Every structure is written in structure tokens, then in C-alpha cells.
Amino acid sequence: MKALVYLGSGSVEIRERQFPDIARRDDVLVRVTGTGVCGTDRKILLGRFPARPGVVLGHEAVGVVEATGPDVTTVRPADRVVVNPTLFCGGCPPCRRGATNFCQHKRGTEVGVDRDGTYADYVVLPERFTERLPEGMRFRQAVLVEPLACVLNNVLAADVSFGDTVAVLGAGPIGVLTGLVAARRARRVVVVESDPYRLATAKAAFTHVVDGGGADPTDTVVAAGDGRRPEVVFDTTGTAVERALRLVADGGRVVGMGFDATYSTLMTPMYLTSHGISLIGAGDYRADVFPVAVDLARELPLESLVTHEFPLERHQDAFGLLALGGCGIRRDEGRHPVRSGARGGGRLACERPMSTRGPLYGSVESGGTKMVCLLGTGPDDVAAHIRFPTGEPGPTLARVVAFFREAAADHGPPAAVGVASFGPLELRRSHPRYGFVTNTPKPGWSNVDVQGRLARELGVPVTIDTDVNGAALGEGRWGAARGLETFVYITVGTGVGGAAVVGGRPVRGLVHTEIGHVAVARQPGDGFAGNCPFHGDCLEGMASGRAAAARWGRPAEELAGQELRRAVELEAAYLAEGLRNVVYCTAPERIVIGGGMSVLPGLFPLVRAELAKRLAGYPGLPEQAADDFVVSAALGSMAGPAGGLVLAARAATIARQDGASPDDTSPNAAAADAAQNRANVAQNRVYVDRPRHEENRTHGRRTGETAISDSVRLETDVRAWLLHDALPGDSVRHARPLPGGYTNESILLTTRRNERYVLRRYGSGGGGTAVRRNPCEVEAALLTRLHGRVPVPELVAADSDGRATGRPALVYRFVQGVTLSGPLADASAEGADSLGREVGAALARIGMFALPGPGYFEEASLVPRPVRRDVTSDLPEFVERLLSAARHPDGRPGGTGRAAQRLSSSDVATLRWLAERSARPCAAVCGQRSLVHNDFNPKNVLVERRSDDRWQVAAVLDWELAFSGSPLVDIGNMLRFADDYPTAFSRGLTDAFQAGGGLLPPDWPRISRALDLFALTDILTRPPDDDLFARARAVMLRHAAHERELRRSPSNQISPFI
């Protein structure tokens, strides 16, 4: 493979390097699609940053997973990933305390410095240093994740708050990123820059920008800060710490971010002390910051920092432009032109030049031996393409999906995708197995849903036809049958296939046409029996390339002399026999022949002559005697891919007509289907069958002895969103409510393709906190982040702000299972232990997601909003707040709702006393920053039976209340009603939690009970039903009894657990 190698003394060279192998069980092989040019790379070349001669440079990379070691679980082949180049050992003291950026064993592990980097075709890294990209994130955004992680680490270290004014010194890429991130929290951001180009760039991105050239800009910065000195100053240049110290307010923070070993300054410690200034150096980012940066990248305009792109061969141009102010470099095999740009901070550019061409379409030619994918508008306008061998269905289709996602990052997504596939195929759109490869001789491909999988994973209309029909459409649009309404295309290669196009559409009924299997008369003197496994001497059995090889003992292209002449004569005769049937059955305007056998010398004059003999003057049309009646295909190997583009264009057109069938392109049919579809949407029609008894436990939630059979009338806006955005190419057939949920509703959707999804619609509220939060946006982000690592449903689409549907909503794939409470209630001791272990292992995986700090999530970035109040005081205040909301108008506790008749004065006193007693245990876990589900109870955990009859966790549902804190919150939630379960469940849960890496202090039961008091208070003051209230009250009284026993105990210590 090609790689850019550092030779030492400021010299680099492209060299052939050995293809990297997967050497460890947790290794991941990544095909690099792009690498950002970092200032570190240039400093290496200038001798200002040490690097090992012979190393492959580059570290800010994005790419596609090609292969994985056997122990890898978080990524898989075809996943789009970003590389985390800051490696760490995980075992040294800094790593153990979470400071992985200060790992004591980094030497020899830094990617692109002393370990081979990413200016290469491929790179191998351990699994934990590859992060899967969220759906829809473009590579040109993702390539800036690594510098964004550096910035995020520094902004977190500065503890920027809502009231702070922030000054950023320098408007290069790091400075702009710092300003963008800080602006999400700060009251005001002021950017200071002296370079004219960067100054103009900064003014386009920020409201308050100061020219730092010439005189001291302190007064101007203060004026821009509304008369206040900034509380936080970031020096992103590496040469302005002295200026930052003069600028920052008393008691403020100065963060040094730039790297320049030649810069130094004199500093008087007394100055820092007397002015209360904190000077902060945060180092590289910690490991837990990188995945947060991946999510945050979706929310920031990162592509505005991109100015240029180059193939690797033009690395010198890239580094030259970097010296002028910044640019980007891409490993893209020269497919994209250089984007011109003036000086300024930037990295990778993936944009294509502006074009007047129409929408781009995707095409897949799925052949028996190779796959060809392309994105473009025609055979002469291809934006991206790839060719690779056809392997097993799963990896092959995953690679197709990966190609289109990667191409979409560069060029935008296709409007639709057309697939021209080997068969046989099920092409009846009304059939439940539409788009499946059926009974094919190709191993592993029988009963594979090609169309359905691509449609689901690409999220655009996808239509499918046979490879021969596709090639015929390509020849009809751009090739030898251009401009004709009715023609026949025949391919004579390994086999013989044919497509009859009538009125511009391929003919098919129950199945597609099989012209290769028409009967032909045996030619005089030909003793070959034929090799069709079904018919022996049909057209394919006598005229295919496989037949020629069997007849002559070697392929036709290796024949010569008399054998070649005889082979051509026989080929022409058998083709003419088949074409006679074709002419009389389809009356084509032209016959187009392609495939490997069509290039035999002198074949076409002989075919025309032999066909004329067999037609024998009937019907005697002059067109049938013309030389252009039987012609050679014009597009060659591009016929199939070109046909895929035709199919895609038709699918996109029909999709714009509100869902008419892509296979019926007649105007009347399309108009009728569109009209009916619009009528259905306008009337909110949902066709609901009576539910079957076995579906009573829909989505694993028990509904009692009778099924929930009421249908749901979906609003027009919701149906339109489902039809066009969430489930394109499909439509809802059934819709019925799912049980559970107090503020949000869940609806089970069954589509025409018999796929099942869950539509979740969100009510108002932020989960009982004083923090503004969008629960739909938070849940969608978490489902995306956790999928593949924690058992959660697969997110399909989200309308987080409710603009399309009227209120926030998301759709995820239905998960088969039952709620944990069912099996747990009937479990034996052994069964309860098994269930506990499964749940504990899932909880450990949840808790392994470390976050930058404690707090609540407000949006998709999943950056926790810090909780300013101490947990010690928050619990009593929380209880008082809910009790106050549950009071009678006359002041008596209990409230105006159903709580009024339930909470006695004694109950209220007990609850307050418990809150005071629980504050201290809560304080023991203050500051923890693990992912917490925050509603981790049996109704939100689905389980299913494995083949060995044991239970496993199928999915953890309802993530809208999640936050960053202590996993003991989830343990308290799950064990709230532990007295109702076999004791083996609790033991199994905690054992598996610890085995999975979770930590439990000796007094974890008391701490978890204390943390669960938040949720318990909510139940007691707003009881959803009588039974739950009674159970919660019993738990409260048990907790109080435990606390009274502890008061009498001589040891009443709480161990800190941070």
C-alpha cells in the first residue's frame, strides 16, 4: 500500500509499505478515507516536534472498518469510524484515575509520531481507539473530531459557566473551535486575531471579534465584553500567555492551549496569587472526552473550517499551503479536484465543485462474482464508484451501504438507489418477500432481502430489478437502444440472459423473463448434449460461454483456426434460433447483444444472416433485414451500473409522487396511486387488523389477558413524516398503543412490508429537574451512541423539535421480548440468579460510559450540564419541592390530585426525615460521571429466551431521563421492590455488575436506597395508580426502619465512593 513516510531531517516520501495485519484479538483494520493536516505534522517537518524516522505520518483520520479481530464488539466491517490517535495503556496510575492523557507509557504509542499513522491506505489500531460515526455525519465533519476533542478538554478544564465572558486569543482552526464550543455555555465570546484573513473568517462566525494587531487590544476586548474583563481567556496561539494574564479578570482562569517550544515568558507568582488567577494546562484530551466530541461534532459548523483537499501524491502542496495558514489533505486516489482557498485555518475538504447537474443517484450492479456501486447521473458523469468481489451476503451488503455513506459525505446522499441484481428475484411489489433473492445457486444468497436491507440502512427509496433488465435499461437510456420504446437486450456470457423492454418497461409477470431457457433446434453435426442443468440443450445450454468451454475443452477466447470458425458458426446459429422466438413473441424494434461471447470475430454478420433464414420472409419487414436490427451493446461493462441509475431515477420520481410503485411508470398508474395515497393521508387512515392473541405482550410489556386492540388515528403531519422521512418506501398498515408511559406515548407500527417499529411521542417536562432538556433529542442521541454496545433499540428516525410532527417524536425498530417483571415474578432461585446476572452485566456496560462531568443532558451533544448545587442539599430541597406541589389549597400536605387522599402527615414527616438522613449517603457519590439510565426498573428492561432456554436482556428502553452521575442510582431503581423478588436476583445482579467492571462500596445498599429516594418521592407525590403508591409507601417505611436501625448502630460511617 502507499504511505507517506517521514525520513527525518524535514523530509517525507511516498513509499510502498506492507499491508498491515491484524495481530491482536482486539485489532481493527481501517481503510483510511481522509486525514486532516495538523500543525503537528508541519512542526515535525520543521524539526520542532520529535518523530521517529521511518514512521508513517498523520493522525486526524476517518475511514471505514475493513476487518476486525475476534474479540472486537463495538465496531464491525463497513462501519464508518473516526480514529482516536491518543493511545494509552489503561493500567498506570494516571490511567486508573481517568487521566489517560497523562499515561506514563505513551512513548512509542503516539499515532503518526512514533507509531505508524494515517497518511496511508490502511491503518490498524486497537478497538478502543476507533469510534463509530453517528448516522448521517459527513467525513468532512468527522475529520475534525480529534482537534475538537482537544478543544473540548480545555473548555471543560476551564469550567466555563453561563455568566462568563470568554476571550479566545487566535482564530486559527483551534481558536475557532474553542470559540464555538465555549459559546455553548458562556455569556459572551470575544475572539482576538491579527491576521487579516483569519480576522475576516472569525467575523463570519462570531459576533464579537477584535483586531489584535498593533496596540494592546485590552480596552477593545473589555468594551466588546460589555465593560467586563473576561473571566476566562484561552491562548490558542501558544505565544500569548503574557497577554492573557493582563487581560483576564481577577479570580479568572487562563488556559494555555497552543504548542510552541520556542516561546517563553517571565511570570511573577505573586501576580497570580494577588489577583487570584488560575493558570490551567489541560494537556491532551482524556479518553472519555473523545466520544463526546464525536457527538458534539454534529452540532457545530465544522465544514466551514475546511478549505482544500489533495490526493496523497500532492502532499507537498498541502504542507506548503499549511505554512501559509492551513489546508487539508485527503487520501482519495485523486478523485476530487483541489478546492482553491485563501489563507486561513482549515483541514480536510471533501466538497465537490459546484455543478449544474441534476440530483445524484446511486446504482448497484450485484453480480454473481463482483459488485459495482456508483454515484452519479449517467455513465459519463460518475462522482464516485467502487468495485469489489461478491462475498457472503452480510459483509457484501454492508460494504455497499458503507460506500454510499462515504460517498454521501463527499457529494451528498443519493436521491434514490437502483439495484440490478443476479437472481432469481421476487419482483412483485405486493409480495411480502419483494426484493429478495430467491432460490439461487449462489451459496448463502437464497432468501436474502437485498432491497429491504439497503432501503432501511440508506434511508432513501431503493428499487430492484434483474441484472439483465438493468443492463437493458442502461442501453435504452444511453446505449445501443437509445430512443426506442420496444427492444430486446440479450447478454451472452457465462450464461444467457435476456430482457424484453416494451413501452420503456421490462416485461415481467410472476417472475422476470428467462430468454436464455427458450428451446432451440440442434444444429446438424453438433453432438454436444448441452450443459443447462435444467433443460440440457436450451439456448443457454448450447450458446453460453460455459457451454462453449465444455464443448471445446477450453474457453472460446482461446480458440483459433478451424475450431474458432466452427465455434462462431454454431454460436450464430443457436443465437438465431433463440432470436426467432424473441422476434415473434415481442416484436422488438431492435435486438442488442452484449456479454463476453458477443465479441467473437465475425459473429454479428452471421447472426443477421442466420436470423433472416429462420424468419423466412415473414412478416417481411424491412427493419428486420437492416444491419441495425441486431447490434452489439454499446455500454459494455457500464450497462448494468447505468441501468441501476435509470432504476434509481424512476424510484425517485415515483417517490415524489407520494409513494406510487417504482415498477409502474405509466402516468395513469402513478397518478392513481398518488391520489389514493394523498387521500389516505388526508383522512388519517390506518388500516388496523384485529390483533392476534400472541401479540398481547407487544414489545414485551404485559397487557393482561386481553389484547390492546384500539387503533390509533395518526395525525396527517405524523403520517406524512413517517411516509417521506422515517420509513421511506413503506407505509403504516397497523398502529396501536403500547402500555406504559406517564408523559410519553409509544405506538406499535406495522408496515406494508410487515416490518414493526415503535413510534415514541414526547410530552413536556424535563424529567423532574430544573434543567431545560429535550427528552426526545437526548434519547435519540443515546440510542445512536449506545447501539451495538448496550442492548438498546435501533433508532430509525427522529423529529426532535417536533417541527414535522407537532411534538417531538422518534421511531425505532421493534424489539421482541417481555418485560423483566414477568419472568422475575415466576422465577426459581436459579432463574432469578440468571436474570440478575444478565441485568447486572447490562448495567455494567451502561456504567462504563464515562462522561466529562456530572450533570443532566440537555441536547444531542450529551455534554452534561453541571449541577451547581451540592447533592447533599439537593435531596431535601427536591422532596420539599414535590411536597409543596402536592398540597391542598388550604395548606394541608397531600396535594390537589390523587396524592391528596394518600400521604398522611406522618408519611410526610417520615419522607422529610429520610431526605435529611439520605443527604449524607448521596454526598458520598457526588462528582461521579458515569452514564445513568435513571429509570432502570423491570418495566424498562426487555428480556427474551435464548436457544438454551436461559434469559438474556433484549433491550433497555426509555432513556429520556438519563444523566451523568453514579450507577448506584440505577441499582437503587432496580432493587426498589427487591423484597418482592427472590433474593438470588439481587445477588446475581451485583455480582455481575462488579464482574463487568462496576464498583460497589461496602455500604452500597444504603447509598443506592438514598439515591432512589428521588424517584420514590416522585411516585409518592404523583402516584400513577393505587397499587404502585401502596408498594412505594411500603418501601419508604422499610427504608425508614433501616435508617432507625443504623441510628442505633455503633458504626454509622459512610465511605466516600468517587
DRENPA-136479 format. One record per residue (C-alpha): residue in one letter; x, y, z. Coordinates in pm, whole numbers, plus 50000, padded with zeros to 5 digits. Example, Ala and Ser with C-alpha at 12.3 -4.5 7.8 and 13.67 -1.06 7.14 Angstrom:
BEGIN
A512304955050780/S513674989450714/
END
This chain:
BEGIN
M500005000050000/K501045036449958/A502045056250266/L503655089950341/V506805081650538/Y508895105650748/L512565101550658/G513985125450916/S515555160050872/G512345175250738/S511955150350454/V508965128550359/E508335104750071/I505515082949943/R506625046949967/E505135012649929/R504604997650272/Q503504963150374/F499754958850415/P499084959950793/D497854927850953/I495514921951244/A497954909151504/R495904911851825/R492464898751904/D491174934151961/D492734949651650/V490674968551391/L491794973351029/V490595006950895/R490635017650530/V491595054350556/T489375077550353/G490725110750478/T493295125750714/G493415161550837/V496675180550811/C497625191351161/G500095217851267/T501975189951444/D502715174351105/R504345206050983/K506305210351307/I507695175351259/L508925185550916/L510435217351059/G512225198051333/R510165214551607/F508425182651718/P510185149251764/A509125119651548/R510705086251467/P512315084351120/G510565057850914/V507155063951072/V504035069750862/L502755104550949/G499145115651008/H496705111351293/E493435130651236/A491775103151032/V488425089750925/G487725057550741/V485795025250704/V486364993250902/E487604965550673/A488244937650925/T488344931151300/G489934907451545/P487774880751710/D487324899752038/V486094932151880/T482474940251968/T481944977751926/V482644981151553/R482254957951259/P483254957350891/A481704985550685/D481265008250991/R482375044150933/V484785054351208/V487005082251330/V490415073851472/N491295083751828/P495085087451798/T495795094052167/L496665059152285/F497015049552649/C497825018152847/G494885018353089/G496945004053376/C499295030853504/P498255053353796/P497145082953578/C495105059753356/R493465043153654/R492295076453787/G490915086453446/A493785109153337/T494555088553028/N496015119552858/F498905117253103/C499525080053055/Q503025070953174/H503535046852882/K502705069152584/R506215067452445/G506195045852136/T502405046552101/E501645080951954/V499975076451616/G501805094751339/V504745102951566/D506385070751681/R503715046151565/D502605043751201/G499885068951128/T497115075150880/Y498685090950570/A498275056350422/D495705033950260/Y495155014150579/V495915015650950/V495494990151231/L494585001751582/P493154985851898/E489374986251913/R489125012452186/F490825038051962/T488195036651688/E484885054351738/R481895046751520/L480425077351349/P476785086851408/E474405081051123/G474495109850874/M477755125550991/R479885135150695/F483545125850683/R484445162450639/Q482855169150979/A484335138451143/V487905145851038/L487855174951283/V486765153751581/E490325149351712/P491085186951733/L487565192351863/A488305167452144/C491425187352234/V489355219052248/L486545203052445/N489015190152704/N490365225152758/V486935241652774/L485845215953032/A489035222353233/A488215259653234/D484765252153382/V483065278253163/S479675288253303/F476655307553180/G477755340153337/D481295340153200/T482735362652933/V485335343252736/A488195357052527/V489865335052267/L493295346352151/G493845333951797/A491335324851524/G493065295651361/P491245262451349/I491765255951722/G490745291351811/V487555289751607/L486685255851754/T487355269452104/G485035298652043/L482295276251904/V482445252352199/A482735279552463/A479775298152310/R477515269052402/R477955278152768/A479415313052802/R477535345652830/R479695360952558/V482695350752346/V485225376252216/V487745364351957/V491055382751912/E493025378951588/S495505399951389/D495835380951059/P493515397850803/Y492165365650651/R491575348450983/L490035380551114/A487525380250831/T486815343350890/A486225349651260/K483825378251186/A481745354550977/A481455330651272/F481285353151581/T479515384951683/H482355399651891/V485705399851709/V488655422651791/D491635430951569/G494625421551782/G497225438351564/G499015469951666/A498165484752007/D497215464652314/P493645453152248/T492675450252616/D490365480552614/T488675468852295/V488155434052437/V486695448652757/A484345470452552/A483265440352346/G482635422252675/D480125448852778/G482625466153004/R483825434453177/R487185417853166/P486805381653058/E486585355653334/V488225330153105/V490965335652845/F492145308452606/D495555312652443/T495285291052131/T498415305751972/G500965292452222/T502635326552234/A500175349152418/V500085337852781/E501515371052898/R498785390052712/A496165366252853/L497315372753211/R497005410453159/L493575406253006/V491825382153243/A489615394253528/D490655389753889/G489765354954003/G489665343353640/R491205314253451/V493845314353178/V494125282852969/G497265276552764/M496415256252455/G498945263952182/F502175244452132/D505335264352064/A508515252352236/T510355284152132/Y508075307252333/S508785316652694/T507665344252928/L508545358153269/M505855353653530/T505675366153888/P503925340654109/M502835369254337/Y500815383354047/L498805351254020/T498325349654395/S497305385854446/H494845385554155/G493525350554221/I494275338953868/S494305301953782/L496735292053507/I495495259653354/G497185234253133/A494805205953041/G497095185252817/D495665162452551/Y492095150952586/R491075122652816/A489675090752666/D486145098452785/V486135132052604/F486635117752256/P483205101252214/V481585132952346/A483435152252076/V482065128151814/D478515136851916/L479255173851954/A480695174751600/R477195170351462/E476095202751627/L478895225751507/P479565241251163/L482875222851125/E482785222350747/S483335259850739/L486885253150863/V487685232950551/T489475249850262/H491335224650044/E491705188049957/F494515169349787/P495355133949688/L498185119849895/E500525123449598/R500275161449635/H501315162449998/Q503945188949929/D501255212849803/A499215205850114/F502085212650355/G503005243550156/L499535257750196/L499595248650563/A502625271050601/L500505299350459/G497715293650704/G496115259450679/C494655234250441/G493525198450414/I494755166150264/R492765135850165/R493685100150079/D491175097349795/E493125083449497/G492875116349317/R489155115249264/H488475150649377/P489865183149241/V491725207849461/R489455233349621/S491105267149599/G491125288749907/A492965317950055/R494925317850375/G493155305850682/G492705277850927/G491325246450777/R491835209750731/L490235183250517/A487895193150237/C485575167850081/E483365190449878/R482845185249507/P482955215249275/M479685233149214/S477865217348925/T474755223448723/R473955186248701/G470755172848850/P470315151149156/L472745122749210/Y471525086949201/G473025055249339/S473475023349142/V474394988049245/E475194960948995/S475034929449207/G476714902249008/G477494866649092/T481214873849113/K481534911549159/M479664941649293/V479834975649122/C478505006349305/L478465041449172/L477035075649246/G476285098448955/T473805109048692/G474955087748398/P477835066848260/D479735098648169/D479045116648497/V480165094348783/A481005111449112/A482225080349294/H482445043249226/I483805011049368/R484174975049251/F484754945349480/P484164907549485/T480744893849579/G481184875149905/E478774864450176/P475554884850186/G476074902750519/P479564917050463/T478874923650094/L475734944250156/A477434961750448/R480184972650210/V477574985849966/V475995006350245/A479415018950357/F480235030350003/F477105051649975/R477575066350321/E481155075150242/A480175089449903/A477385109150068/A479965125450295/D481725138649984/H478855145649748/G475605143949941/P473235114249962/P471665098849651/A468085108149577/A467395070849533/V469265038449465/G468635013049189/V469864977149216/A470464954948913/S470994920749070/F471614884648982/G468624863149057/P466184848549062/L464404877049238/E460954882949381/L459844914049192/R456134915649275/R455854946149498/S452684932849659/H454504901449768/P455814901250129/R459224889750002/Y459584917049742/G463254924249674/F464514890449797/V466954868549608/T465004835949597/N466264801049507/T469694809849369/P472534785149321/K474964810849465/P475844797949814/G474404817750102/W472304841549891/S469004823149881/N466234841850067/V468354873150119/D466424906150142/V468644928249926/Q466194956549857/G464804958250209/R468164959850384/L469524986950156/A466345007550191/R466445005050571/E470105013350610/L470415040350343/G467135057950422/V466335066050058/P463995049649804/V465545017249673/T464184996749383/I465494964149241/D465404945148914/T467404917748749/D470914924848629/V469794918348270/N466804941648298/G469114967848444/A471584964548157/A468694966947912/L467504999448071/G471045013148055/E471335005147686/G467895020347630/R468825052747803/W472375058247686/G473425029347462/A472555009547152/A468765011347203/R468645048247286/G465355064147186/L463505031247134/E460365021247322/T460464983947249/F463634963147219/V465304931647348/Y468634930047524/I470464896847544/T473684890547731/V475714860147629/G478424854047883/T478874826548136/G475134820948095/V472504836247869/G470024861747996/G467564884347825/A465224913347886/A462304924047671/V461564961147710/V458084970947593/G456875006647619/G460055015747806/R459504989848081/P460994955048125/V458394927948083/R457694905448379/G454784887948541/L455094861248806/V458874863348754/H461224881148520/T461764867848168/E464114838248110/I465054841847742/G468154820547797/H465974789947855/V463944790447533/A464194758647324/V466474758447018/A466844732946740/R470034712746748/Q472334721046458/P473384694146213/G476594676846313/D476634690846668/G476934661646905/F477264683447217/A474504674147461/G474274708647617/N475064718047976/C471984735348117/P471294717348447/F467534720948385/H467004716648010/G470264704447865/D470084718847513/C468194751647561/L469714784247433/E471914788047741/G472874751347732/M474124754447374/A475344790647328/S476694802947663/G480354807447742/R480094778347983/A478694756747702/A481494766947464/A484144758147722/A482514724147778/R482174717547405/W485724727447308/G487584719247627/R488714755047678/P487174790047677/A486044804047343/E488544832747355/E491404807247346/L490174790947023/A491874796546687/G491794784746326/Q489174759846224/E487894754946578/L487244792246613/R485414793946278/R483234764146373/A482574779046716/V481434812146562/E479154794046317/L477494773946592/E477164804446816/A475484824146537/A473124795446454/Y471974789546809/L471574826746876/A469474829846561/E467304800746679/G466634818747004/L466134852646841/R463454838746608/N461334831246917/V462074865547055/V461104883546734/Y457774865846707/C456874869547075/T457914905647143/A458134923246801/P461194943746901/E462424974246715/R465984962746780/I467914934146938/V471014943347138/I473544916247226/G476224920147488/G478404897847704/G481734880547656/M480654857847372/S479414887547167/V482994897747087/L483744866246885/P485134877646546/G482584879846263/L479674869946486/F477124897246406/P477014893746023/L476484856546068/V473744861446329/R471864885446098/A472144860945807/E471064830946015/L468124850146162/A466974860845816/K466934824145709/R464794814346005/L462344842845963/A461944831545601/G460474864345482/Y457724865645746/P456504891045832/G458904906145580/L459504939845746/P462454958945601/E463534969645950/Q464204933246039/A466564929645745/A468544961145826/D472054959645968/D470934978746278/F468254953446373/V470724930846556/V473574951446704/S476304949646962/A475774965447304/A477344999947335/L477965004047706/G479984972747773/S480594967448144/M478815000248225/A475434987448103/G474414972448437/P475515001748654/A473925026048407/G470685006448435/G470855009748811/L470875047548764/V467755045248546/L466025024548813/A467075049649081/A465815079248880/R462455062248834/A462255053949204/A462985090049299/T460345102849057/I457715079149189/A458655087349550/R457995123849474/Q454525113249359/D453655102249713/G454635066249709/A453445051149379/S455155018749283/P458575023849123/D457794994448896/D454745010648740/T455965040848549/S452835047148344/P451425081848412/N447925068948484/A449055043248739/A451385067748908/A448675094248927/A446115069649062/D448475056449329/A449505091449427/A445905103149452/Q444925073549671/N447965079049891/R447165115749941/A443565106750023/N444705081650284/V446995106950448/A444345134050443/Q441855110950616/N444405098550872/R443685063150758/V445365034950941/Y444275000250837/V444054980351159/D443554942751177/R442244927451496/P445354918651697/R446294882451744/H446354867652094/E450064860252076/E450754897552034/N449254905852373/R452764911552509/T453604936752240/H457114949852280/G457504928252586/R455084947852801/R452374926452960/T448864939052892/G446844913553086/E444604887252941/T443154908052659/A444964924352371/I445184961752331/S443174963952014/D442275000751991/S443685016551681/V445485049851683/R444495077551448/L447775092751344/E447645129251254/T448285139950897/D451655155150982/V452765123351159/R451735101050870/A453465123750620/W456675123150826/L456565085350854/L455905081350483/H458505105350350/D461205107350615/A461115080050877/L460055049950667/P460555059750301/G459335033950056/D457005018450315/S453715028150477/V451895020950802/R449294993250794/H448564989151168/A449015013351456/R448115006051815/P449125019652153/L451625002452378/P451055001652754/G453205021252998/G454455056752998/Y453065085653200/T454125116053000/N455175099752671/E453235076352446/S454525046752247/I452725032951941/L453435000051768/L453555004251391/T453274975551145/T454054984150783/R453034970350447/R456324951350441/N455404935250773/E458194954150949/R457464965451305/Y458564998151460/V457785018351770/L456775054851740/R457555074152059/R455945107952112/Y457055130152397/G455135151552640/S456525182052810/G458865181153103/G462495176753178/G462445146153392/G461815162853726/T464875185353709/A465185222853691/V467295218753379/R465915226553035/R466135194852832/N464785180052514/P464005143952615/C463465132552256/E466775146952141/V468555131752441/E467015097252389/A467765097552013/A471385106752078/L471775079752341/L470215052652123/T472655061951847/R475615063152085/L474825030752267/H473665008851978/G475964979151940/R477454983852287/V474434982252514/P471234963552426/V469024992252306/P466564995352017/E467925006551681/L466985042851608/V465425047851264/A464485084851261/A463825113951495/D461885146651478/S463495160651791/D461995195451776/G458555183951660/R458595206451356/A457385178851126/T455005160751362/G453745187351602/R455565173551906/P458945156551948/A458925120951816/L461255092951719/V460945058751558/Y462975028251649/R462854991851548/F460564969551748/V462404946351987/Q460874912652066/G460794904252434/V458864905952760/T459364929753048/L461654917053320/S458904918153582/G457064888553426/P459784861953431/L461164875853757/A457864871153938/D457734834153847/A461474826453863/S463084799454072/A466194808254273/E468364796353986/G466314815253731/A466364847053940/D470134844853973/S470444841153595/L468154870953533/G470074891653786/R473364883753619/E472054893653277/V470694926653412/G473854933553614/A476064927853310/A473924951953105/L474114977853384/A477904974253399/R478094981753025/I475955012553075/G478135024553362/M481305020353154/F480345051352952/A482315078353129/L481375114753069/P483255147653114/G481465155953437/P478275150553637/G475035166753532/Y471975164253311/F471875161152934/E470025188452753/E470615180452387/A472195156952134/S475785166152222/L475355147052552/V477665171852722/P476355171653081/R475115204653216/P476855208153552/V474695206753862/R475655237354062/R474035227454390/D475625201054608/V473825167854618/T473805169754999/S471355198754992/D469555189354672/L467645158954803/P465855176855089/E465055205754857/F463795181854592/V461475164954842/E460155198554964/R459545209754607/L457415179254529/L455595180554860/S454765216954800/A453335208354460/A451205181254624/R449475203154888/H445825211154926/P444785247054864/D444275250255243/G447905241055304/R447425205155414/P450015181655261/G448795157655001/G448025180054708/T445005185354491/G445445153354291/R445215116854390/A448095121654635/A445685141654850/Q443995110854989/R447195090755034/L450015109555207/S449275113955575/S451025138955797/S453015110255942/D454025099555589/V455205134655508/A457245136655827/T458835102855751/L459685113755397/R461325145955519/W463285127255784/L464505102155524/A465565130655295/E467695146155569/R469185112255659/S469865103755292/A471715135655210/R474955122555358/P474965089355167/C474185108654847/A477185131054910/A479425100154911/V478965096454534/C478925133454448/G481115140154144/Q480775106453973/R480325108953595/S479085075753461/L476085072153233/V472945066653442/H469655054553289/N467695069753580/D464575048553526/F466225014353538/N463364992753658/P461824959953540/K459244976453314/N462034992553109/V464124961053064/L463064936152797/V464304900452818/E464004871152577/R464754834052593/R467914821252430/S468134788552243/D469404771852564/D466184783152739/R468014808952951/W467004845452961/Q469024874052817/V468474911752806/A466974921152469/A466794958852521/V466844986652778/L464085011352692/D463145047552775/W466375067552803/E464925102652813/L465735107853183/A469385096953160/F472135118153314/S475765116653426/G476295105253784/S476545073653992/P475485038953868/L474135033054217/V471105053554109/D470215025853863/I470884998854121/G468545016554362/N465885019154090/M466114982154000/L466154969754360/R463454993454487/F460994964654517/A463644937954577/D461634923354865/D459124911654604/Y461784891654416/P463854860954506/T466984872154692/A469084854554427/F468164882054181/S469854909654383/R472904888254445/G473244878654079/L472824914953971/T475504929054198/D477934900354129/A477634905153752/F477824943053787/Q481144940153968/A482414913253730/G481704937253443/G483884964453597/G481324982053817/L482424993754162/L480384989054480/P481455003954815/P480824983455129/D477735003955215/W476275004354864/P472784992854979/R472305023855189/I473685047154923/S471525031954648/R468425034454872/A469245070854939/L469655078754570/D466395061054486/L464555084154722/F464415109654438/A462285085954228/L460395072454528/T459305107554627/D458055113754275/I455915082154293/L454525090954637/T453575126754547/R452245119354198/P451075082954222/P450165068253882/D447985040954035/D446865027254369/D448984995854359/L452245014054281/F451575040054551/A450995013154812/R454164994954714/A456195027254718/R454845036755060/A455835002555193/V459345007555055/M459565041855222/L458595027055557/R461164999055516/H463845024955434/A462895044255747/A463195012655956/H466665006255810/E467735041755896/R466415039156253/E468375006956296/L471505024656169/R471005052456426/R471215026656699/S474285010356540/P477685019756689/S479145022756338/N477475048056118/Q480165055955867/I479715063655501/S482675055155282/P483455080255007/F482955064854664/I484305086654386/
END
